Amino acid sequence: MAIKYVCGDFLEFQESLKKMREVDDKIIYALNTSIPTESFKGQVDAKGTCQVLYRQLHDAHNQREEAIRKCIVVAADKVKNLKEERDQNRDDISLDKSFKAEQRKLRLLQSELNVEDIVKERTLKAFTERCRFFYKPDSL
């Protein structure tokens, strides 16, 4: 799923991330429905299934991290510009409010990177537990 780079509206951006994290949220279900139990081992290509699932996870993680980092850059630039404007116009209260709001948004975006790390770690742990006998990606 492609993310909309709506860096200006944090709540909309967060909603896009939430939709993109569905693959991580449903990892246990995906593993349970695609990885065979002992009795069905011969009927399913577990290695191929794990490879495809890993590629999906890897792509989703990279896409989300890239989106977050791009929005961090956008917000940091905006904070820098607003700071310069605010320094020149000390009496402009609306400029000060905009500056502080953008700073808050930048902090929220930076915290999304931490959330992303936790989601990724949790997902890869579940993936490894179920796929370790069938497929071991190079990057794990």
JORAWO-V532177 format. One record per pair of residues at least 24 apart in sequence whose ideal C-beta (glycine too) atoms are under 10 Angstrom apart, sorted by the first residue. I is the first residue (numbers start at 1). J is the second residue. Records with the same first field share a line. If there is no record, write none. Layout:
# JORAWO-V532177
I=J, J
This chain:
# JORAWO-V532177
1=59, 60, 63, 64
2=63, 67
3=60, 63, 64, 66, 67, 68, 70, 71
4=67
5=66, 67, 70, 71, 74
6=67, 71
7=67, 68, 70, 71, 72, 73, 74, 75, 78, 105, 109
8=71, 74, 75, 78, 102, 105
9=105
10=71, 75, 101, 104, 105, 106, 108, 109, 112
11=108
13=67, 68, 71, 105, 108, 109, 112
14=108, 109, 112, 115
16=64, 67
17=64, 67, 68, 71, 112, 115, 116, 119
20=60, 61, 63, 64, 67
21=60, 61, 64, 115, 116, 119, 120, 123
22=60
23=53, 56, 57, 59, 60, 61, 64, 123
24=57, 60, 61, 64, 116, 119, 120, 122, 123, 124, 126, 127
25=119, 122, 123
26=123
27=53, 56, 57, 119, 122, 123, 124, 125, 126, 127, 130
28=123, 126, 127, 129, 130
30=56, 57, 126, 127, 130
31=126, 127, 129, 130, 131
32=130
34=130, 131
35=127, 130, 131, 133, 134, 135
36=134
41=133, 134
44=134
45=134
46=130, 131, 133, 134, 135
47=131, 133, 134, 135, 136
48=134, 135
49=131, 134, 135
50=127, 128, 130, 131, 132, 133, 134, 135, 136, 137
51=131, 134, 135, 137
52=135
53=127, 130, 131, 135
54=124, 127, 128, 131, 135, 136, 137, 139, 140
55=137
57=120, 123, 124, 126, 127, 137
58=120, 124, 127, 137, 139, 140
60=119, 120, 123
61=116, 117, 119, 120, 123, 124
62=120
64=112, 113, 115, 116, 119, 120
65=112, 113, 116, 117, 120
67=109, 112, 116
68=109, 110, 111, 112, 113, 115, 116
69=109, 110, 112, 113, 116
70=109
71=105, 106, 108, 109, 112
72=105, 106, 108, 109, 110, 112, 113
73=106, 109
74=102, 105, 106, 109
75=102, 103, 104, 105, 106, 107, 108, 109, 110
76=102, 103, 106, 109, 110
77=102, 106
78=102, 103, 105, 106
79=103, 104, 105, 106
